[in-house]
Amino acid sequence: MSVRLRIGGPLIAGMGPCFMCQRGYIQVVACGELTRNGGPGHEATEIPLYVCGACEGKLTLLLADALRSPVRPYVAAGLPH
Ligand SMILES: [Zn+2]
């Protein structure tokens, strides 16, 4: 199972639950997908993920921090992530 997040792209807005803060029926934007590969007994799945404006802001800050920081030690060490 993997989660792929996109921020700042073309945003599809709607009403629904936020997957990060678990708030209920609020204004949200599409921010990525949750995917699971197929295998014995289950089919591959891909579902869209939605976040509220506050959580989108948190993700944007995370991204800004990551871009500003030097390469993280575990990445530089070549460990799998
Ligand atoms: Zn939220």
PDB file of the backbone (N, CA, C, O) and the ligand in Angstrom, with CONECT records:
HET     ZN  A 101       1
ATOM      1  N   MET A   1       0.842  -1.182   0.000  1.00  0.00           N
ATOM      2  CA  MET A   1       0.000   0.000   0.000  1.00  0.00           C
ATOM      3  C   MET A   1       0.880   1.234   0.000  1.00  0.00           C
ATOM      4  O   MET A   1       1.881   1.283   0.714  1.00  0.00           O
ATOM      5  N   SER A   2       0.523   2.217  -0.782  1.00  0.00           N
ATOM      6  CA  SER A   2       1.319   3.438  -0.778  1.00  0.00           C
ATOM      7  C   SER A   2       0.422   4.660  -0.913  1.00  0.00           C
ATOM      8  O   SER A   2      -0.698   4.594  -1.420  1.00  0.00           O
ATOM      9  N   VAL A   3       0.951   5.754  -0.448  1.00  0.00           N
ATOM     10  CA  VAL A   3       0.232   7.026  -0.501  1.00  0.00           C
ATOM     11  C   VAL A   3       1.060   7.986  -1.335  1.00  0.00           C
ATOM     12  O   VAL A   3       2.248   8.185  -1.078  1.00  0.00           O
ATOM     13  N   ARG A   4       0.431   8.571  -2.325  1.00  0.00           N
ATOM     14  CA  ARG A   4       1.117   9.536  -3.175  1.00  0.00           C
ATOM     15  C   ARG A   4       0.392  10.865  -3.012  1.00  0.00           C
ATOM     16  O   ARG A   4      -0.808  10.967  -3.267  1.00  0.00           O
ATOM     17  N   LEU A   5       1.127  11.867  -2.590  1.00  0.00           N
ATOM     18  CA  LEU A   5       0.478  13.160  -2.351  1.00  0.00           C
ATOM     19  C   LEU A   5       0.974  14.193  -3.342  1.00  0.00           C
ATOM     20  O   LEU A   5       2.150  14.213  -3.705  1.00  0.00           O
ATOM     21  N   ARG A   6       0.072  15.041  -3.769  1.00  0.00           N
ATOM     22  CA  ARG A   6       0.409  16.156  -4.654  1.00  0.00           C
ATOM     23  C   ARG A   6      -0.175  17.406  -4.034  1.00  0.00           C
ATOM     24  O   ARG A   6      -1.325  17.403  -3.596  1.00  0.00           O
ATOM     25  N   ILE A   7       0.588  18.454  -3.992  1.00  0.00           N
ATOM     26  CA  ILE A   7      -0.003  19.721  -3.565  1.00  0.00           C
ATOM     27  C   ILE A   7       0.338  20.781  -4.586  1.00  0.00           C
ATOM     28  O   ILE A   7       1.358  20.710  -5.271  1.00  0.00           O
ATOM     29  N   GLY A   8      -0.526  21.753  -4.673  1.00  0.00           N
ATOM     30  CA  GLY A   8      -0.292  22.866  -5.572  1.00  0.00           C
ATOM     31  C   GLY A   8      -0.617  22.560  -7.020  1.00  0.00           C
ATOM     32  O   GLY A   8      -0.370  23.392  -7.893  1.00  0.00           O
ATOM     33  N   GLY A   9      -1.159  21.399  -7.295  1.00  0.00           N
ATOM     34  CA  GLY A   9      -1.529  21.054  -8.664  1.00  0.00           C
ATOM     35  C   GLY A   9      -2.923  21.563  -8.969  1.00  0.00           C
ATOM     36  O   GLY A   9      -3.486  22.365  -8.223  1.00  0.00           O
ATOM     37  N   PRO A  10      -3.466  21.091 -10.065  1.00  0.00           N
ATOM     38  CA  PRO A  10      -4.860  21.439 -10.335  1.00  0.00           C
ATOM     39  C   PRO A  10      -5.748  20.806  -9.263  1.00  0.00           C
ATOM     40  O   PRO A  10      -5.788  19.583  -9.125  1.00  0.00           O
ATOM     41  N   LEU A  11      -6.437  21.621  -8.530  1.00  0.00           N
ATOM     42  CA  LEU A  11      -7.166  21.117  -7.377  1.00  0.00           C
ATOM     43  C   LEU A  11      -8.641  20.930  -7.691  1.00  0.00           C
ATOM     44  O   LEU A  11      -9.297  21.805  -8.257  1.00  0.00           O
ATOM     45  N   ILE A  12      -9.129  19.784  -7.314  1.00  0.00           N
ATOM     46  CA  ILE A  12     -10.547  19.506  -7.456  1.00  0.00           C
ATOM     47  C   ILE A  12     -11.164  19.669  -6.080  1.00  0.00           C
ATOM     48  O   ILE A  12     -10.879  18.895  -5.167  1.00  0.00           O
ATOM     49  N   ALA A  13     -12.003  20.667  -5.938  1.00  0.00           N
ATOM     50  CA  ALA A  13     -12.582  20.930  -4.625  1.00  0.00           C
ATOM     51  C   ALA A  13     -13.941  20.275  -4.495  1.00  0.00           C
ATOM     52  O   ALA A  13     -14.640  20.049  -5.482  1.00  0.00           O
ATOM     53  N   GLY A  14     -14.296  19.980  -3.270  1.00  0.00           N
ATOM     54  CA  GLY A  14     -15.600  19.402  -3.009  1.00  0.00           C
ATOM     55  C   GLY A  14     -15.851  19.367  -1.526  1.00  0.00           C
ATOM     56  O   GLY A  14     -15.084  19.930  -0.745  1.00  0.00           O
ATOM     57  N   MET A  15     -16.910  18.716  -1.136  1.00  0.00           N
ATOM     58  CA  MET A  15     -17.236  18.578   0.269  1.00  0.00           C
ATOM     59  C   MET A  15     -17.026  17.119   0.672  1.00  0.00           C
ATOM     60  O   MET A  15     -17.396  16.201  -0.061  1.00  0.00           O
ATOM     61  N   GLY A  16     -16.426  16.919   1.852  1.00  0.00           N
ATOM     62  CA  GLY A  16     -16.224  15.545   2.312  1.00  0.00           C
ATOM     63  C   GLY A  16     -15.319  15.536   3.524  1.00  0.00           C
ATOM     64  O   GLY A  16     -14.978  16.590   4.060  1.00  0.00           O
ATOM     65  N   PRO A  17     -14.925  14.332   3.963  1.00  0.00           N
ATOM     66  CA  PRO A  17     -14.037  14.238   5.116  1.00  0.00           C
ATOM     67  C   PRO A  17     -12.594  14.503   4.729  1.00  0.00           C
ATOM     68  O   PRO A  17     -12.190  14.218   3.601  1.00  0.00           O
ATOM     69  N   CYS A  18     -11.804  15.053   5.665  1.00  0.00           N
ATOM     70  CA  CYS A  18     -10.369  15.261   5.464  1.00  0.00           C
ATOM     71  C   CYS A  18      -9.647  14.002   5.935  1.00  0.00           C
ATOM     72  O   CYS A  18      -9.890  13.533   7.047  1.00  0.00           O
ATOM     73  N   PHE A  19      -8.762  13.447   5.104  1.00  0.00           N
ATOM     74  CA  PHE A  19      -8.113  12.197   5.495  1.00  0.00           C
ATOM     75  C   PHE A  19      -7.032  12.407   6.548  1.00  0.00           C
ATOM     76  O   PHE A  19      -6.646  11.452   7.221  1.00  0.00           O
ATOM     77  N   MET A  20      -6.536  13.625   6.706  1.00  0.00           N
ATOM     78  CA  MET A  20      -5.485  13.866   7.705  1.00  0.00           C
ATOM     79  C   MET A  20      -6.046  14.164   9.084  1.00  0.00           C
ATOM     80  O   MET A  20      -5.629  13.540  10.060  1.00  0.00           O
ATOM     81  N   CYS A  21      -6.972  15.093   9.191  1.00  0.00           N
ATOM     82  CA  CYS A  21      -7.422  15.500  10.530  1.00  0.00           C
ATOM     83  C   CYS A  21      -8.747  14.846  10.907  1.00  0.00           C
ATOM     84  O   CYS A  21      -9.249  15.054  12.012  1.00  0.00           O
ATOM     85  N   GLN A  22      -9.313  14.062  10.002  1.00  0.00           N
ATOM     86  CA  GLN A  22     -10.508  13.281  10.321  1.00  0.00           C
ATOM     87  C   GLN A  22     -11.739  14.141  10.572  1.00  0.00           C
ATOM     88  O   GLN A  22     -12.746  13.665  11.097  1.00  0.00           O
ATOM     89  N   ARG A  23     -11.649  15.410  10.193  1.00  0.00           N
ATOM     90  CA  ARG A  23     -12.862  16.208  10.346  1.00  0.00           C
ATOM     91  C   ARG A  23     -13.889  15.716   9.340  1.00  0.00           C
ATOM     92  O   ARG A  23     -13.550  15.100   8.329  1.00  0.00           O
ATOM     93  N   GLY A  24     -15.120  15.994   9.631  1.00  0.00           N
ATOM     94  CA  GLY A  24     -16.203  15.408   8.841  1.00  0.00           C
ATOM     95  C   GLY A  24     -16.476  16.107   7.536  1.00  0.00           C
ATOM     96  O   GLY A  24     -15.569  16.268   6.719  1.00  0.00           O
ATOM     97  N   TYR A  25     -17.666  16.513   7.326  1.00  0.00           N
ATOM     98  CA  TYR A  25     -18.108  17.032   6.046  1.00  0.00           C
ATOM     99  C   TYR A  25     -17.709  18.487   5.909  1.00  0.00           C
ATOM    100  O   TYR A  25     -18.421  19.372   6.383  1.00  0.00           O
ATOM    101  N   ILE A  26     -16.570  18.748   5.260  1.00  0.00           N
ATOM    102  CA  ILE A  26     -16.041  20.106   5.130  1.00  0.00           C
ATOM    103  C   ILE A  26     -15.523  20.302   3.717  1.00  0.00           C
ATOM    104  O   ILE A  26     -15.490  19.368   2.916  1.00  0.00           O
ATOM    105  N   GLN A  27     -15.121  21.525   3.421  1.00  0.00           N
ATOM    106  CA  GLN A  27     -14.547  21.830   2.105  1.00  0.00           C
ATOM    107  C   GLN A  27     -13.166  21.188   2.004  1.00  0.00           C
ATOM    108  O   GLN A  27     -12.304  21.427   2.849  1.00  0.00           O
ATOM    109  N   VAL A  28     -12.959  20.385   0.984  1.00  0.00           N
ATOM    110  CA  VAL A  28     -11.678  19.695   0.814  1.00  0.00           C
ATOM    111  C   VAL A  28     -11.212  19.812  -0.631  1.00  0.00           C
ATOM    112  O   VAL A  28     -11.991  20.126  -1.531  1.00  0.00           O
ATOM    113  N   VAL A  29      -9.906  19.548  -0.834  1.00  0.00           N
ATOM    114  CA  VAL A  29      -9.351  19.511  -2.181  1.00  0.00           C
ATOM    115  C   VAL A  29      -8.640  18.179  -2.384  1.00  0.00           C
ATOM    116  O   VAL A  29      -8.131  17.591  -1.429  1.00  0.00           O
ATOM    117  N   ALA A  30      -8.606  17.707  -3.617  1.00  0.00           N
ATOM    118  CA  ALA A  30      -7.906  16.462  -3.940  1.00  0.00           C
ATOM    119  C   ALA A  30      -6.418  16.676  -3.760  1.00  0.00           C
ATOM    120  O   ALA A  30      -5.884  17.686  -4.219  1.00  0.00           O
ATOM    121  N   CYS A  31      -5.733  15.749  -3.101  1.00  0.00           N
ATOM    122  CA  CYS A  31      -4.305  15.951  -2.852  1.00  0.00           C
ATOM    123  C   CYS A  31      -3.487  14.707  -3.170  1.00  0.00           C
ATOM    124  O   CYS A  31      -2.287  14.696  -2.896  1.00  0.00           O
ATOM    125  N   GLY A  32      -4.080  13.657  -3.736  1.00  0.00           N
ATOM    126  CA  GLY A  32      -3.288  12.482  -4.060  1.00  0.00           C
ATOM    127  C   GLY A  32      -4.118  11.221  -4.049  1.00  0.00           C
ATOM    128  O   GLY A  32      -5.348  11.257  -4.087  1.00  0.00           O
ATOM    129  N   GLU A  33      -3.405  10.088  -3.995  1.00  0.00           N
ATOM    130  CA  GLU A  33      -4.090   8.802  -4.015  1.00  0.00           C
ATOM    131  C   GLU A  33      -3.492   7.850  -2.994  1.00  0.00           C
ATOM    132  O   GLU A  33      -2.314   7.926  -2.645  1.00  0.00           O
ATOM    133  N   LEU A  34      -4.337   6.964  -2.537  1.00  0.00           N
ATOM    134  CA  LEU A  34      -3.909   5.819  -1.742  1.00  0.00           C
ATOM    135  C   LEU A  34      -4.009   4.621  -2.676  1.00  0.00           C
ATOM    136  O   LEU A  34      -5.080   4.342  -3.216  1.00  0.00           O
ATOM    137  N   THR A  35      -2.904   3.915  -2.870  1.00  0.00           N
ATOM    138  CA  THR A  35      -2.915   2.802  -3.819  1.00  0.00           C
ATOM    139  C   THR A  35      -2.473   1.512  -3.148  1.00  0.00           C
ATOM    140  O   THR A  35      -1.683   1.515  -2.204  1.00  0.00           O
ATOM    141  N   ARG A  36      -3.002   0.417  -3.660  1.00  0.00           N
ATOM    142  CA  ARG A  36      -2.618  -0.896  -3.179  1.00  0.00           C
ATOM    143  C   ARG A  36      -2.484  -1.792  -4.394  1.00  0.00           C
ATOM    144  O   ARG A  36      -3.374  -1.848  -5.242  1.00  0.00           O
ATOM    145  N   ASN A  37      -1.365  -2.489  -4.470  1.00  0.00           N
ATOM    146  CA  ASN A  37      -1.159  -3.401  -5.583  1.00  0.00           C
ATOM    147  C   ASN A  37      -2.094  -4.593  -5.466  1.00  0.00           C
ATOM    148  O   ASN A  37      -2.519  -4.961  -4.371  1.00  0.00           O
ATOM    149  N   GLY A  38      -2.407  -5.187  -6.600  1.00  0.00           N
ATOM    150  CA  GLY A  38      -3.231  -6.380  -6.598  1.00  0.00           C
ATOM    151  C   GLY A  38      -2.431  -7.573  -6.097  1.00  0.00           C
ATOM    152  O   GLY A  38      -1.201  -7.521  -6.051  1.00  0.00           O
ATOM    153  N   GLY A  39      -3.104  -8.626  -5.728  1.00  0.00           N
ATOM    154  CA  GLY A  39      -2.428  -9.829  -5.263  1.00  0.00           C
ATOM    155  C   GLY A  39      -3.455 -10.912  -5.025  1.00  0.00           C
ATOM    156  O   GLY A  39      -4.637 -10.737  -5.320  1.00  0.00           O
ATOM    157  N   PRO A  40      -3.001 -12.036  -4.490  1.00  0.00           N
ATOM    158  CA  PRO A  40      -3.945 -13.132  -4.231  1.00  0.00           C
ATOM    159  C   PRO A  40      -5.057 -12.674  -3.297  1.00  0.00           C
ATOM    160  O   PRO A  40      -4.787 -12.204  -2.192  1.00  0.00           O
ATOM    161  N   GLY A  41      -6.266 -12.805  -3.723  1.00  0.00           N
ATOM    162  CA  GLY A  41      -7.393 -12.494  -2.853  1.00  0.00           C
ATOM    163  C   GLY A  41      -7.852 -11.049  -2.853  1.00  0.00           C
ATOM    164  O   GLY A  41      -8.890 -10.730  -2.274  1.00  0.00           O
ATOM    165  N   HIS A  42      -7.090 -10.165  -3.497  1.00  0.00           N
ATOM    166  CA  HIS A  42      -7.584  -8.791  -3.569  1.00  0.00           C
ATOM    167  C   HIS A  42      -7.128  -8.114  -4.857  1.00  0.00           C
ATOM    168  O   HIS A  42      -6.063  -8.407  -5.401  1.00  0.00           O
ATOM    169  N   GLU A  43      -7.958  -7.215  -5.314  1.00  0.00           N
ATOM    170  CA  GLU A  43      -7.657  -6.493  -6.540  1.00  0.00           C
ATOM    171  C   GLU A  43      -6.876  -5.224  -6.228  1.00  0.00           C
ATOM    172  O   GLU A  43      -6.913  -4.718  -5.106  1.00  0.00           O
ATOM    173  N   ALA A  44      -6.177  -4.723  -7.219  1.00  0.00           N
ATOM    174  CA  ALA A  44      -5.488  -3.444  -7.055  1.00  0.00           C
ATOM    175  C   ALA A  44      -6.526  -2.360  -6.814  1.00  0.00           C
ATOM    176  O   ALA A  44      -7.610  -2.369  -7.397  1.00  0.00           O
ATOM    177  N   THR A  45      -6.169  -1.435  -5.949  1.00  0.00           N
ATOM    178  CA  THR A  45      -7.095  -0.382  -5.570  1.00  0.00           C
ATOM    179  C   THR A  45      -6.405   0.966  -5.652  1.00  0.00           C
ATOM    180  O   THR A  45      -5.226   1.087  -5.320  1.00  0.00           O
ATOM    181  N   GLU A  46      -7.119   1.955  -6.084  1.00  0.00           N
ATOM    182  CA  GLU A  46      -6.595   3.314  -6.039  1.00  0.00           C
ATOM    183  C   GLU A  46      -7.748   4.227  -5.672  1.00  0.00           C
ATOM    184  O   GLU A  46      -8.737   4.318  -6.398  1.00  0.00           O
ATOM    185  N   ILE A  47      -7.616   4.902  -4.540  1.00  0.00           N
ATOM    186  CA  ILE A  47      -8.681   5.810  -4.144  1.00  0.00           C
ATOM    187  C   ILE A  47      -8.101   7.211  -3.961  1.00  0.00           C
ATOM    188  O   ILE A  47      -6.979   7.359  -3.477  1.00  0.00           O
ATOM    189  N   PRO A  48      -8.854   8.227  -4.342  1.00  0.00           N
ATOM    190  CA  PRO A  48      -8.382   9.595  -4.177  1.00  0.00           C
ATOM    191  C   PRO A  48      -8.417  10.013  -2.714  1.00  0.00           C
ATOM    192  O   PRO A  48      -9.267   9.559  -1.948  1.00  0.00           O
ATOM    193  N   LEU A  49      -7.489  10.878  -2.335  1.00  0.00           N
ATOM    194  CA  LEU A  49      -7.444  11.412  -0.978  1.00  0.00           C
ATOM    195  C   LEU A  49      -7.764  12.901  -1.017  1.00  0.00           C
ATOM    196  O   LEU A  49      -7.380  13.611  -1.948  1.00  0.00           O
ATOM    197  N   TYR A  50      -8.463  13.353  -0.006  1.00  0.00           N
ATOM    198  CA  TYR A  50      -8.845  14.763   0.074  1.00  0.00           C
ATOM    199  C   TYR A  50      -8.401  15.336   1.407  1.00  0.00           C
ATOM    200  O   TYR A  50      -8.482  14.667   2.437  1.00  0.00           O
ATOM    201  N   VAL A  51      -7.931  16.577   1.384  1.00  0.00           N
ATOM    202  CA  VAL A  51      -7.577  17.260   2.626  1.00  0.00           C
ATOM    203  C   VAL A  51      -8.287  18.609   2.694  1.00  0.00           C
ATOM    204  O   VAL A  51      -8.657  19.196   1.677  1.00  0.00           O
ATOM    205  N   CYS A  52      -8.464  19.077   3.928  1.00  0.00           N
ATOM    206  CA  CYS A  52      -9.069  20.395   4.130  1.00  0.00           C
ATOM    207  C   CYS A  52      -8.005  21.469   3.927  1.00  0.00           C
ATOM    208  O   CYS A  52      -6.825  21.150   3.783  1.00  0.00           O
ATOM    209  N   GLY A  53      -8.401  22.708   3.916  1.00  0.00           N
ATOM    210  CA  GLY A  53      -7.475  23.803   3.682  1.00  0.00           C
ATOM    211  C   GLY A  53      -6.362  23.859   4.725  1.00  0.00           C
ATOM    212  O   GLY A  53      -5.210  24.128   4.383  1.00  0.00           O
ATOM    213  N   ALA A  54      -6.694  23.607   5.998  1.00  0.00           N
ATOM    214  CA  ALA A  54      -5.694  23.663   7.062  1.00  0.00           C
ATOM    215  C   ALA A  54      -4.634  22.580   6.857  1.00  0.00           C
ATOM    216  O   ALA A  54      -3.443  22.846   7.021  1.00  0.00           O
ATOM    217  N   CYS A  55      -5.048  21.379   6.505  1.00  0.00           N
ATOM    218  CA  CYS A  55      -4.093  20.290   6.312  1.00  0.00           C
ATOM    219  C   CYS A  55      -3.289  20.485   5.036  1.00  0.00           C
ATOM    220  O   CYS A  55      -2.118  20.110   4.977  1.00  0.00           O
ATOM    221  N   GLU A  56      -3.896  21.059   4.030  1.00  0.00           N
ATOM    222  CA  GLU A  56      -3.138  21.374   2.822  1.00  0.00           C
ATOM    223  C   GLU A  56      -2.023  22.353   3.172  1.00  0.00           C
ATOM    224  O   GLU A  56      -0.911  22.250   2.655  1.00  0.00           O
ATOM    225  N   GLY A  57      -2.332  23.312   4.063  1.00  0.00           N
ATOM    226  CA  GLY A  57      -1.317  24.259   4.514  1.00  0.00           C
ATOM    227  C   GLY A  57      -0.175  23.550   5.231  1.00  0.00           C
ATOM    228  O   GLY A  57       0.993  23.887   5.040  1.00  0.00           O
ATOM    229  N   LYS A  58      -0.528  22.547   6.071  1.00  0.00           N
ATOM    230  CA  LYS A  58       0.507  21.786   6.783  1.00  0.00           C
ATOM    231  C   LYS A  58       1.402  21.051   5.796  1.00  0.00           C
ATOM    232  O   LYS A  58       2.623  21.044   5.956  1.00  0.00           O
ATOM    233  N   LEU A  59       0.817  20.438   4.788  1.00  0.00           N
ATOM    234  CA  LEU A  59       1.597  19.707   3.782  1.00  0.00           C
ATOM    235  C   LEU A  59       2.503  20.662   3.007  1.00  0.00           C
ATOM    236  O   LEU A  59       3.645  20.333   2.687  1.00  0.00           O
ATOM    237  N   THR A  60       1.977  21.838   2.715  1.00  0.00           N
ATOM    238  CA  THR A  60       2.778  22.826   1.989  1.00  0.00           C
ATOM    239  C   THR A  60       3.995  23.237   2.811  1.00  0.00           C
ATOM    240  O   THR A  60       5.086  23.415   2.269  1.00  0.00           O
ATOM    241  N   LEU A  61       3.802  23.389   4.137  1.00  0.00           N
ATOM    242  CA  LEU A  61       4.921  23.721   5.018  1.00  0.00           C
ATOM    243  C   LEU A  61       5.935  22.585   5.061  1.00  0.00           C
ATOM    244  O   LEU A  61       7.143  22.821   5.015  1.00  0.00           O
ATOM    245  N   LEU A  62       5.442  21.348   5.149  1.00  0.00           N
ATOM    246  CA  LEU A  62       6.339  20.185   5.157  1.00  0.00           C
ATOM    247  C   LEU A  62       7.199  20.183   3.904  1.00  0.00           C
ATOM    248  O   LEU A  62       8.409  19.964   3.965  1.00  0.00           O
ATOM    249  N   LEU A  63       6.559  20.430   2.767  1.00  0.00           N
ATOM    250  CA  LEU A  63       7.289  20.432   1.503  1.00  0.00           C
ATOM    251  C   LEU A  63       8.323  21.554   1.483  1.00  0.00           C
ATOM    252  O   LEU A  63       9.460  21.351   1.057  1.00  0.00           O
ATOM    253  N   ALA A  64       7.925  22.733   1.944  1.00  0.00           N
ATOM    254  CA  ALA A  64       8.850  23.871   1.955  1.00  0.00           C
ATOM    255  C   ALA A  64      10.050  23.562   2.845  1.00  0.00           C
ATOM    256  O   ALA A  64      11.187  23.871   2.489  1.00  0.00           O
ATOM    257  N   ASP A  65       9.794  22.946   4.012  1.00  0.00           N
ATOM    258  CA  ASP A  65      10.889  22.585   4.917  1.00  0.00           C
ATOM    259  C   ASP A  65      11.820  21.583   4.259  1.00  0.00           C
ATOM    260  O   ASP A  65      13.041  21.712   4.345  1.00  0.00           O
ATOM    261  N   ALA A  66      11.244  20.587   3.604  1.00  0.00           N
ATOM    262  CA  ALA A  66      12.057  19.540   2.987  1.00  0.00           C
ATOM    263  C   ALA A  66      12.929  20.111   1.877  1.00  0.00           C
ATOM    264  O   ALA A  66      14.077  19.700   1.711  1.00  0.00           O
ATOM    265  N   LEU A  67      12.390  21.048   1.125  1.00  0.00           N
ATOM    266  CA  LEU A  67      13.155  21.634   0.017  1.00  0.00           C
ATOM    267  C   LEU A  67      14.263  22.544   0.523  1.00  0.00           C
ATOM    268  O   LEU A  67      15.298  22.707  -0.124  1.00  0.00           O
ATOM    269  N   ARG A  68      14.029  23.137   1.698  1.00  0.00           N
ATOM    270  CA  ARG A  68      15.002  24.070   2.247  1.00  0.00           C
ATOM    271  C   ARG A  68      16.153  23.343   2.946  1.00  0.00           C
ATOM    272  O   ARG A  68      17.279  23.839   2.977  1.00  0.00           O
ATOM    273  N   SER A  69      15.866  22.166   3.506  1.00  0.00           N
ATOM    274  CA  SER A  69      16.879  21.427   4.267  1.00  0.00           C
ATOM    275  C   SER A  69      17.880  20.781   3.334  1.00  0.00           C
ATOM    276  O   SER A  69      17.559  20.473   2.186  1.00  0.00           O
ATOM    277  N   PRO A  70      19.102  20.573   3.825  1.00  0.00           N
ATOM    278  CA  PRO A  70      20.046  19.776   3.045  1.00  0.00           C
ATOM    279  C   PRO A  70      19.538  18.334   2.952  1.00  0.00           C
ATOM    280  O   PRO A  70      18.604  17.949   3.657  1.00  0.00           O
ATOM    281  N   VAL A  71      20.151  17.556   2.091  1.00  0.00           N
ATOM    282  CA  VAL A  71      19.734  16.163   1.929  1.00  0.00           C
ATOM    283  C   VAL A  71      19.776  15.475   3.285  1.00  0.00           C
ATOM    284  O   VAL A  71      20.732  15.630   4.045  1.00  0.00           O
ATOM    285  N   ARG A  72      18.738  14.722   3.572  1.00  0.00           N
ATOM    286  CA  ARG A  72      18.662  14.075   4.878  1.00  0.00           C
ATOM    287  C   ARG A  72      19.699  12.962   4.968  1.00  0.00           C
ATOM    288  O   ARG A  72      19.984  12.291   3.976  1.00  0.00           O
ATOM    289  N   PRO A  73      20.266  12.767   6.162  1.00  0.00           N
ATOM    290  CA  PRO A  73      21.366  11.801   6.334  1.00  0.00           C
ATOM    291  C   PRO A  73      21.002  10.403   5.835  1.00  0.00           C
ATOM    292  O   PRO A  73      21.826   9.747   5.198  1.00  0.00           O
ATOM    293  N   TYR A  74      19.795   9.941   6.110  1.00  0.00           N
ATOM    294  CA  TYR A  74      19.495   8.575   5.709  1.00  0.00           C
ATOM    295  C   TYR A  74      19.368   8.437   4.199  1.00  0.00           C
ATOM    296  O   TYR A  74      19.566   7.351   3.654  1.00  0.00           O
ATOM    297  N   VAL A  75      19.039   9.529   3.522  1.00  0.00           N
ATOM    298  CA  VAL A  75      19.003   9.487   2.058  1.00  0.00           C
ATOM    299  C   VAL A  75      20.436   9.472   1.521  1.00  0.00           C
ATOM    300  O   VAL A  75      20.758   8.723   0.599  1.00  0.00           O
ATOM    301  N   ALA A  76      21.291  10.313   2.116  1.00  0.00           N
ATOM    302  CA  ALA A  76      22.679  10.393   1.672  1.00  0.00           C
ATOM    303  C   ALA A  76      23.396   9.069   1.906  1.00  0.00           C
ATOM    304  O   ALA A  76      24.300   8.707   1.154  1.00  0.00           O
ATOM    305  N   ALA A  77      22.989   8.341   2.959  1.00  0.00           N
ATOM    306  CA  ALA A  77      23.630   7.083   3.265  1.00  0.00           C
ATOM    307  C   ALA A  77      23.186   5.963   2.338  1.00  0.00           C
ATOM    308  O   ALA A  77      23.737   4.863   2.387  1.00  0.00           O
ATOM    309  N   GLY A  78      22.208   6.226   1.503  1.00  0.00           N
ATOM    310  CA  GLY A  78      21.771   5.232   0.535  1.00  0.00           C
ATOM    311  C   GLY A  78      20.904   4.135   1.106  1.00  0.00           C
ATOM    312  O   GLY A  78      20.745   3.078   0.496  1.00  0.00           O
ATOM    313  N   LEU A  79      20.338   4.384   2.285  1.00  0.00           N
ATOM    314  CA  LEU A  79      19.471   3.358   2.857  1.00  0.00           C
ATOM    315  C   LEU A  79      18.137   3.373   2.133  1.00  0.00           C
ATOM    316  O   LEU A  79      17.685   4.420   1.669  1.00  0.00           O
ATOM    317  N   PRO A  80      17.515   2.221   2.041  1.00  0.00           N
ATOM    318  CA  PRO A  80      16.178   2.202   1.407  1.00  0.00           C
ATOM    319  C   PRO A  80      15.197   2.992   2.257  1.00  0.00           C
ATOM    320  O   PRO A  80      15.317   3.045   3.481  1.00  0.00           O
ATOM    321  N   HIS A  81      14.241   3.594   1.602  1.00  0.00           N
ATOM    322  CA  HIS A  81      13.249   4.353   2.352  1.00  0.00           C
ATOM    323  C   HIS A  81      11.876   4.025   1.871  1.00  0.00           C
ATOM    324  O   HIS A  81      10.897   4.568   2.384  1.00  0.00           O
TER     325      HIS A  81
HETATM  326 ZN    ZN A 101      -7.724  18.393   7.643  1.00  0.00          ZN2+
END
